[in-house]
Amino acid sequence: LIISRIGRKTGLLLAILFILCGWIGIAVLINSGFLAIALCACIYYAGCGMVYSPLASTILSSLPVEESGRGCGMNDLAISVSASVGVVIFDGILDKNMLSGDSITGASGISSGFANISLMCAAVALLGIIVFTFRNFITKESNAIEVDEDQEQDQK
């Protein structure tokens, strides 16, 4: 319903912004208690929920109809596997207390490990926003290079 009103591109960007705000909120409010972290987690998961529909729609619109089942399955598999791998990686980091100690958010001790991981996740979300925003510029530039190469080959 929301995505049909605002469009796929705006919906994806808004979803990634929710995810980014959720991670930053957790990092900053890590010592503020359960309610603050739960609210930030709700913002994060709202973004996760919003990203699925336009992502699946974008993937399916780029595939032939006879490949739509396979495309949907691969999308779901990628989402499931990436979540599992992420949990294993971050558990290993937290288990060894690699990021514990201090954080730029002011957290200390074990809380700093969670704050630092949240900031790392926020950085990944920010990178996603940057790539998503500038992909049209990058795509147009690469298409122009391909057109120039094709024209050179035609002239030979």
Contact map, one row per residue, 1 for C-alpha under 8 A:
111110000000000000000000000000000000000000000000000000000000000000000000000000000000000000000000000000000000000000000000000000000000000000000000000000000000
111111000010000000000000000000000000000000000000000000000000000000000000000000000000000000000000000000000000000000000000000000000000000000000000000000000000
111111110110000000000000000000000000000000000000000011000000000000000000000000000000000000000000000000000000000000000000000000000000000000000000000000000000
111111110000000000000000000000000000000000000000000000000000000000000000000000000000000000000000000000000000000000000000000000000000000000000000000000000000
111111100000000000000000000000000000000000000000000000000000000000000000000000000000000000000000000000000000000000000000000000000000000000000000000000000000
011111110110000000000000000000000000000000000000000000000000000000000000000000000000000000000000000000000000000000000000000000000000000000000000000000000000
001111111110000000000000000000000000000000000000000000000000000000000000000000000000000000000000000000000000000000000000000000000000000000000000000000000000
001101111111000000000000000000000000000000000000000001100100000000000000000000000000000000000000000000000000000000000000000000000000000000000000000000000000
000000111111100000000000000000000000000000000000000001000000000000000000000000000000000000000000000000000000000000000000000000000000000000000000000000000000
001001111111110000000000000000000000000000000000000000000000000000000000000000000000000000000000000000000000000000000000000000000000000000000000000000000000
011001111111111000000000000000000000000000000000011001000000000000000000000000000000000000000000000000000000000000000000000000000000000000000000000000000000
000000011111111100000000000000000000000000000000011001100000000000000000000000000000000000000000000000000000000000000000000000000000000000000000000000000000
000000001111111110000000000000000000000000000000000000000000000000000000000000000000000000000000000000000000000000000000000000001001000000000000000000000000
000000000111111111000000000000000000000000000010000000000000000000000000000000000000000000000000000000000000000000000000000000000000000000000000000000000000
000000000011111111100000000000000000000000000111111000000000000000000000000000000000000000000000000000000000000000000000000000000000000000000000000000000000
000000000001111111110000000000000000000000000011001000000000000000000000000000000000000000000000000000000000000000000000000010011000000000000000000000000000
000000000000111111111000000000000000000000000010000000000000000000000000000000000000000000000000000000000000000000000000000010001000000000000000000000000000
000000000000011111111100000000000000000000110110000000000000000000000000000000000000000000000000000000000000000000000000000000000000000000000000000000000000
000000000000001111111110000000000000000000111111000000000000000000000000000000000000000000000000000000000000000000000000010010000000000000000000000000000000
000000000000000111111111000000000000000000010000000000000000000000000000000000000000000000000000000000000000000000000000110011000000000000000000000000000000
000000000000000011111111100000000000000100110000000000000000000000000000000000000000000000000000000000000000000000000000010000000000000000000000000000000000
000000000000000001111111110000000000000111110000000000000000000000000000000000000000000000000000000000000000000000000000000000000000000000000000000000000000
000000000000000000111111111000000000000110010000000000000000000000000000000000000000000000000000000000000000000000000110110000000000000000000000000000000000
000000000000000000011111111100000000000000000000000000000000000000000000000000000000000000000000000000000000000000000110010000000000000000000000000000000000
000000000000000000001111111111000000100100000000000000000000000000000000000000000000000000000000000000000000000000000000000000000000000000000000000000000000
000000000000000000000111111111000001100110000000000000000000000000000000000000000000000000000000000000000000000000100100000000000000000000000000000000000000
000000000000000000000011111111000000000000000000000000000000000000000000000000000000000000000000000000001000000001111110000000000000000000000000000000000000
000000000000000000000001111111100000000000000000000000000000000000000000000000000000000000000000000000001100000000100000000000000000000000000000000000000000
000000000000000000000000111111111001100000000000000000000000000000000000000000000000000000000000000000000000000000000000000000000000000000000000000000000000
000000000000000000000000111111111001100000000000000000000000000000000000000000000000000000000000000000000010001001100000000000000000000000000000000000000000
000000000000000000000000000111111000000000000000000000000000000000000000000000000000000000000000000000000010001000000000000000000000000000000000000000000000
000000000000000000000000000011111111100000000000000000000000000000000000000000000000000000000000000000000000000000000000000000000000000000000000000000000000
000000000000000000000000000011111111100000000000000000000000000000000000000000000000000000000000000000000000000000000000000000000000000000000000000000000000
000000000000000000000000000000011111110000000000000000000000000000000000000000000000000000000000000000000000000000000000000000000000000000000000000000000000
000000000000000000000000000000011111111000000000000000000000000000000000000000000000000000000000000000000000000000000000000000000000000000000000000000000000
000000000000000000000000010011011111111100000000000000000000000000000000000000000000000000000000000000000000000000000000000000000000000000000000000000000000
000000000000000000000000110011011111111110000000000000000000000000000000000000000000000000000000000000000000000000000000000000000000000000000000000000000000
000000000000000000000000000000000111111111000000000000000000000000000000000000000000000000000000000000000000000000000000000000000000000000000000000000000000
000000000000000000000000000000000011111111100000000000000000000000000000000000000000000000000000000000000000000000000000000000000000000000000000000000000000
000000000000000000001110110000000001111111110000000000000000000000000000000000000000000000000000000000000000000000000000000000000000000000000000000000000000
000000000000000000000110010000000000111111111000000000000000000000000000000000000000000000000000000000000000000000000000000000000000000000000000000000000000
000000000000000000000100000000000000011111111100000000000000000000000000000000000000000000000000000000000000000000000000000000000000000000000000000000000000
000000000000000001101100000000000000001111111110000000000000000000000000000000000000000000000000000000000000000000000000000000000000000000000000000000000000
000000000000000001111110000000000000000111111111000000000000000000000000000000000000000000000000000000000000000000000000000000000000000000000000000000000000
000000000000000000100000000000000000000011111111100000000000000000000000000000000000000000000000000000000000000000000000000000000000000000000000000000000000
000000000000001001100000000000000000000001111111110000000000000000000000000000000000000000000000000000000000000000000000000000000000000000000000000000000000
000000000000011111100000000000000000000000111111111000000000000000000000000000000000000000000000000000000000000000000000000000000000000000000000000000000000
000000000000001100100000000000000000000000011111111100000000000000000000000000000000000000000000000000000000000000000000000000000000000000000000000000000000
000000000000001000000000000000000000000000001111111110000000000000000000000000000000000000000000000000000000000000000000000000000000000000000000000000000000
000000000011001000000000000000000000000000000111111111000000000000000000000000000000000000000000000000000000000000000000000000000000000000000000000000000000
000000000011001100000000000000000000000000000011111111100000000000000000000000000000000000000000000000000000000000000000000000000000000000000000000000000000
000000000000000000000000000000000000000000000001111111110000000000000000000000000000000000000000000000000000000000000000000000000000000000000000000000000000
001000000000000000000000000000000000000000000000111111111000000000000000000000000000000000000000000000000000000000000000000000000000000000000000000000000000
001000011011000000000000000000000000000000000000011111111100000000000000000000000000000000000000000000000000000000000000000000000000000000000000000000000000
000000010001000000000000000000000000000000000000001111111110000000000000000000000000000000000000000000000000000000000000000000000000000000000000000000000000
000000000000000000000000000000000000000000000000000111111111000000000001001000000000000000000000000000000000000000000000000000000000000000000000000000000000
000000000000000000000000000000000000000000000000000011111111100000000000000000000000000000000000000000000000000000000000000000000000000000000000000000000000
000000010000000000000000000000000000000000000000000001111111110000000000000000000000000000000000000000000000000000000000000000000000000000000000000000000000
000000000000000000000000000000000000000000000000000000111111111000000011001000000000000000000000000000000000000000000000000000000000000000000000000000000000
000000000000000000000000000000000000000000000000000000011111111100010011000000000000000000000000000000000000000000000000000000000000000000000000000000000000
000000000000000000000000000000000000000000000000000000001111111100000000000000000000000000000000000000000000000000000000000000000000000000000000000000000000
000000000000000000000000000000000000000000000000000000000111111100000000000000000000000000000000000000000000000000000000000000000000000000000000000000000000
000000000000000000000000000000000000000000000000000000000011111110110010000000000000000000000000000000000000000000000000000000000000000000000000000000000000
000000000000000000000000000000000000000000000000000000000001111111110000000000000000000000000000000000000000000000000000000000000000000000000000000000000000
000000000000000000000000000000000000000000000000000000000000001111110000000000000000000000000000000000000000000000000000000000000000000000000000000000000000
000000000000000000000000000000000000000000000000000000000000000111111000000000000000000000000000000000000000000000000000000000000000000000000000000000000000
000000000000000000000000000000000000000000000000000000000000001111111110000000000000000000000000000000000000000000000000000000000000000000000000000000000000
000000000000000000000000000000000000000000000000000000000001001111111111000000000000000000000000000000000000000000000000000000000000000000000000000000000000
000000000000000000000000000000000000000000000000000000000000000001111111100000000000000000000000000000000000000000000000000000000000000000000000000000000000
000000000000000000000000000000000000000000000000000000000000000000111111110000000000000000000000000000000000000000000000000000000000000000000000000000000000
000000000000000000000000000000000000000000000000000000000011001000111111111000000000000000000000000000000000000000000000000000000000000000000000000000000000
000000000000000000000000000000000000000000000000000000010011000000011111111100000000000000000000000000000000000000000000000000000000000000000000000000000000
000000000000000000000000000000000000000000000000000000000000000000001111111110000000000000000000000000000000000000000000000000000000000000000000000000000000
000000000000000000000000000000000000000000000000000000000000000000000111111111000000000000000000000000000000000000000000000000000000000000000000000000000000
000000000000000000000000000000000000000000000000000000010010000000000011111111100000000000000000000000000000000000000000000000000000000000000000000000000000
000000000000000000000000000000000000000000000000000000000000000000000001111111110000000000000000000000000000000000000000000000000000000000000000000000000000
000000000000000000000000000000000000000000000000000000000000000000000000111111111000000000000000000000000000000000000000000000000000000000000000000000000000
000000000000000000000000000000000000000000000000000000000000000000000000011111111100000000000000000000000000000000000000000000000000000000000000000000000000
000000000000000000000000000000000000000000000000000000000000000000000000001111111110000000000000000000000000000000000000000000000000000000000000000000000000
000000000000000000000000000000000000000000000000000000000000000000000000000111111111000000000000000000000000000000000000000000000000000000000000000000000000
000000000000000000000000000000000000000000000000000000000000000000000000000011111111100000000000000000000000000000000000000000000000000000000000000000000000
000000000000000000000000000000000000000000000000000000000000000000000000000001111111110000000000000000000000000000000000000000000000000000000000000000000000
000000000000000000000000000000000000000000000000000000000000000000000000000000111111111000000000000000000000000000000000000000000000000000000000000000000000
000000000000000000000000000000000000000000000000000000000000000000000000000000011111111100000000000000000000000000000000000000000000000000000000000000000000
000000000000000000000000000000000000000000000000000000000000000000000000000000001111111110000000000000000000000000000000000000000000000000000000000000000000
000000000000000000000000000000000000000000000000000000000000000000000000000000000111111111000000000000000000000000000000000000000000000000000000000000000000
000000000000000000000000000000000000000000000000000000000000000000000000000000000011111111100000000000000000000000000000000000000000000000000000000000000000
000000000000000000000000000000000000000000000000000000000000000000000000000000000001111111110000000000000000000000000000000000000000000000000000000000000000
000000000000000000000000000000000000000000000000000000000000000000000000000000000000111111111000000000000000000000000000000000000000000000000000000000000000
000000000000000000000000000000000000000000000000000000000000000000000000000000000000011111111100000000000000000000001000000000000000000000000000000000000000
000000000000000000000000000000000000000000000000000000000000000000000000000000000000001111111110000000000000000000000000000000000000000000000000000000000000
000000000000000000000000000000000000000000000000000000000000000000000000000000000000000111111111000000000000000000000000000000000000000000000000000000000000
000000000000000000000000000000000000000000000000000000000000000000000000000000000000000011111111111000000000000000000000000000000000000000000000000000000000
000000000000000000000000000000000000000000000000000000000000000000000000000000000000000001111111111100000000000011000000000000000000000000000000000000000000
000000000000000000000000000000000000000000000000000000000000000000000000000000000000000000111111110000000000000000000000000000000000000000000000000000000000
000000000000000000000000000000000000000000000000000000000000000000000000000000000000000000011111110000000000000000000000000000000000000000000000000000000000
000000000000000000000000000000000000000000000000000000000000000000000000000000000000000000001111111100000000010010000000000000000000000000000000000000000000
000000000000000000000000000000000000000000000000000000000000000000000000000000000000000000001111111100000000000010000000000000000000000000000000000000000000
000000000000000000000000000000000000000000000000000000000000000000000000000000000000000000001100111111000000000111011000000000000000000000000000000000000000
000000000000000000000000000000000000000000000000000000000000000000000000000000000000000000000100111111100001111111010000000000000000000000000000000000000000
000000000000000000000000000000000000000000000000000000000000000000000000000000000000000000000000001111100001110110000000000000000000000000000000000000000000
000000000000000000000000000000000000000000000000000000000000000000000000000000000000000000000000001111110111100110000000000000000000000000000000000000000000
000000000000000000000000000000000000000000000000000000000000000000000000000000000000000000000000000111111111000110110000000000000000000000000000000000000000
000000000000000000000000000000000000000000000000000000000000000000000000000000000000000000000000000001111110000000000000000000000000000000000000000000000000
000000000000000000000000001100000000000000000000000000000000000000000000000000000000000000000000000000111110000000100000000000000000000000000000000000000000
000000000000000000000000000100000000000000000000000000000000000000000000000000000000000000000000000001111111000100000000000000000000000000000000000000000000
000000000000000000000000000001100000000000000000000000000000000000000000000000000000000000000000000001111111101100100000000000000000000000000000000000000000
000000000000000000000000000000000000000000000000000000000000000000000000000000000000000000000000000111100111111100000000000000000000000000000000000000000000
000000000000000000000000000000000000000000000000000000000000000000000000000000000000000000000000000111000011111110000000000000000000000000000000000000000000
000000000000000000000000000000000000000000000000000000000000000000000000000000000000000000000000100110000001111111000000000000000000000000000000000000000000
000000000000000000000000000001100000000000000000000000000000000000000000000000000000000000000000000100000011111111100000000000000000000000000000000000000000
000000000000000000000000000000000000000000000000000000000000000000000000000000000000000000000000001111100111111111110000000000000000000000000000000000000000
000000000000000000000000000000000000000000000000000000000000000000000000000000000000000000000100111111100000111111111000000000000000000000000000000000000000
000000000000000000000000001001000000000000000000000000000000000000000000000000000000000000000100001100000000011111111100000000000000000000000000000000000000
000000000000000000000000011101000000000000000000000000000000000000000000000000000000000000000000000000101010001111111110000000000000000000000000000000000000
000000000000000000000000001000000000000000000000000000000000000000000000000000000000000000000000001100100000000111111111000000000000000000000000000000000000
000000000000000000000000001000000000000000000000000000000000000000000000000000000000000001000000001000000000000011111111100000000000000000000000000000000000
000000000000000000000011011000000000000000000000000000000000000000000000000000000000000000000000000000000000000001111111110000000000000000000000000000000000
000000000000000000000011001000000000000000000000000000000000000000000000000000000000000000000000000000000000000000111111111000000000000000000000000000000000
000000000000000000000000000000000000000000000000000000000000000000000000000000000000000000000000000000000000000000011111111100000000000000000000000000000000
000000000000000000010010000000000000000000000000000000000000000000000000000000000000000000000000000000000000000000001111111110000000000000000000000000000000
000000000000000000111011000000000000000000000000000000000000000000000000000000000000000000000000000000000000000000000111111111000000000000000000000000000000
000000000000000000000000000000000000000000000000000000000000000000000000000000000000000000000000000000000000000000000011111111100000000000000000000000000000
000000000000000000000000000000000000000000000000000000000000000000000000000000000000000000000000000000000000000000000001111111110000000000000000000000000000
000000000000000110110000000000000000000000000000000000000000000000000000000000000000000000000000000000000000000000000000111111111000000000000000000000000000
000000000000000000010000000000000000000000000000000000000000000000000000000000000000000000000000000000000000000000000000011111111100000000000000000000000000
000000000000000000000000000000000000000000000000000000000000000000000000000000000000000000000000000000000000000000000000001111111110000000000000000000000000
000000000000000100000000000000000000000000000000000000000000000000000000000000000000000000000000000000000000000000000000000111111111000000000000000000000000
000000000000100110000000000000000000000000000000000000000000000000000000000000000000000000000000000000000000000000000000000011111111100000000000000000000000
000000000000000000000000000000000000000000000000000000000000000000000000000000000000000000000000000000000000000000000000000001111111110000000000000000000000
000000000000000000000000000000000000000000000000000000000000000000000000000000000000000000000000000000000000000000000000000000111111111000000000000000000000
000000000000100000000000000000000000000000000000000000000000000000000000000000000000000000000000000000000000000000000000000000011111111000000000000000000000
000000000000000000000000000000000000000000000000000000000000000000000000000000000000000000000000000000000000000000000000000000001111111100000000000000000000
000000000000000000000000000000000000000000000000000000000000000000000000000000000000000000000000000000000000000000000000000000000111111111000000000000000000
000000000000000000000000000000000000000000000000000000000000000000000000000000000000000000000000000000000000000000000000000000000011111111100000000000000000
000000000000000000000000000000000000000000000000000000000000000000000000000000000000000000000000000000000000000000000000000000000000111111110000000000000000
000000000000000000000000000000000000000000000000000000000000000000000000000000000000000000000000000000000000000000000000000000000000011111111000000000000000
000000000000000000000000000000000000000000000000000000000000000000000000000000000000000000000000000000000000000000000000000000000000011111111100000000000000
000000000000000000000000000000000000000000000000000000000000000000000000000000000000000000000000000000000000000000000000000000000000001111111110000000000000
000000000000000000000000000000000000000000000000000000000000000000000000000000000000000000000000000000000000000000000000000000000000000111111111000000000000
000000000000000000000000000000000000000000000000000000000000000000000000000000000000000000000000000000000000000000000000000000000000000011111111100000000000
000000000000000000000000000000000000000000000000000000000000000000000000000000000000000000000000000000000000000000000000000000000000000001111111110000000000
000000000000000000000000000000000000000000000000000000000000000000000000000000000000000000000000000000000000000000000000000000000000000000111111111000000000
000000000000000000000000000000000000000000000000000000000000000000000000000000000000000000000000000000000000000000000000000000000000000000011111111100000000
000000000000000000000000000000000000000000000000000000000000000000000000000000000000000000000000000000000000000000000000000000000000000000001111111110000000
000000000000000000000000000000000000000000000000000000000000000000000000000000000000000000000000000000000000000000000000000000000000000000000111111111000000
000000000000000000000000000000000000000000000000000000000000000000000000000000000000000000000000000000000000000000000000000000000000000000000011111111100000
000000000000000000000000000000000000000000000000000000000000000000000000000000000000000000000000000000000000000000000000000000000000000000000001111111110000
000000000000000000000000000000000000000000000000000000000000000000000000000000000000000000000000000000000000000000000000000000000000000000000000111111111000
000000000000000000000000000000000000000000000000000000000000000000000000000000000000000000000000000000000000000000000000000000000000000000000000011111111100
000000000000000000000000000000000000000000000000000000000000000000000000000000000000000000000000000000000000000000000000000000000000000000000000001111111110
000000000000000000000000000000000000000000000000000000000000000000000000000000000000000000000000000000000000000000000000000000000000000000000000000111111111
000000000000000000000000000000000000000000000000000000000000000000000000000000000000000000000000000000000000000000000000000000000000000000000000000011111111
000000000000000000000000000000000000000000000000000000000000000000000000000000000000000000000000000000000000000000000000000000000000000000000000000001111111
000000000000000000000000000000000000000000000000000000000000000000000000000000000000000000000000000000000000000000000000000000000000000000000000000000111111
000000000000000000000000000000000000000000000000000000000000000000000000000000000000000000000000000000000000000000000000000000000000000000000000000000011111
